[in-house]
């Protein structure tokens, strides 16, 4: 069962809110996983695709389970800003 857009945005934003530390982390990739990456230069989330066998992710990447590509592309611009960018020096003073 696919969650509606509002539920999915809330779930993904919860994952995003946990991205407060730099460094590589390991996560288990499921068959229907998708990955998004935060772009500091564009200040937005970019759809990165299906991570296949990748198990290591950087601080600016979020692994999302059980979402259709079409739904992700429809909601990606409604997601919260990556906390690492939101509280960075550049975001607060240089932009």
C-alpha positions in Angstrom: 0.0 0.0 0.0 1.4 3.4 -1.0 1.1 6.2 1.6 -0.4 9.4 0.5 1.8 12.4 -0.2 1.3 14.1 3.2 2.1 10.9 5.1 5.2 10.3 2.9 6.4 13.9 3.3 6.1 13.6 7.1 8.0 10.3 7.1 10.8 11.6 4.9 11.1 14.8 6.9 11.5 12.7 10.0 14.5 10.9 8.3 15.9 14.2 7.2 15.7 15.7 10.7 18.1 12.9 11.8 20.9 14.0 9.4 22.7 16.2 11.9 26.2 14.6 11.9 28.8 14.5 9.2 30.3 11.2 8.1 29.5 7.9 6.4 26.8 5.6 7.8 25.6 2.2 6.8 22.0 1.3 6.1 20.2 -1.7 4.8 18.9 -1.3 1.3 15.5 -2.9 0.5 14.2 -3.7 -3.0 12.0 -0.6 -3.3 14.5 1.9 -1.8 15.2 5.3 -3.4 17.9 7.8 -2.4 17.8 11.5 -2.4 20.8 13.8 -2.0 21.0 17.4 -0.7 22.8 19.8 -3.0 24.3 22.7 -1.1 24.9 24.7 -4.3 21.3 24.4 -5.5 19.9 24.3 -1.9 17.4 21.5 -2.8 17.0 17.7 -2.8 17.9 15.8 -5.9 16.6 12.4 -6.8 19.5 10.1 -6.8 17.8 6.9 -7.9 17.8 3.3 -6.7 21.0 2.6 -4.7 21.2 -1.1 -5.7 23.8 -2.8 -3.5 25.1 0.4 -1.9 25.1 0.2 1.9 27.1 3.3 2.8 25.6 6.7 2.6 27.0 10.2 3.2 25.5 12.8 5.5 23.7 14.6 2.7 21.9 11.4 1.5 18.6 10.0 2.7 17.5 6.4 2.0 13.8 6.1 1.6 12.0 2.8 1.6 8.7 1.8 -0.1 8.1 4.8 -2.3 7.3 5.0 -5.9 9.6 7.0 -8.1 6.7 9.0 -9.5 5.5 9.9 -5.9 9.0 10.9 -4.8 9.5 13.2 -7.8 6.1 14.8 -7.1 7.0 15.6 -3.4 10.7 16.2 -3.5 10.5 20.0 -3.6 8.2 20.0 -0.5 10.8 18.3 1.8 12.6 20.1 4.6 16.0 21.6 4.2 18.9 19.3 5.3 19.7 20.3 9.0 23.5 20.3 8.2 22.8 23.1 5.6 20.1 24.9 7.5 22.5 25.6 10.4 25.7 26.0 8.5 27.7 29.3 8.5 27.0 29.8 4.8 23.2 29.4 5.1 23.1 31.7 8.1 25.5 34.5 7.1 26.8 34.2 3.5 23.8 33.7 1.4 
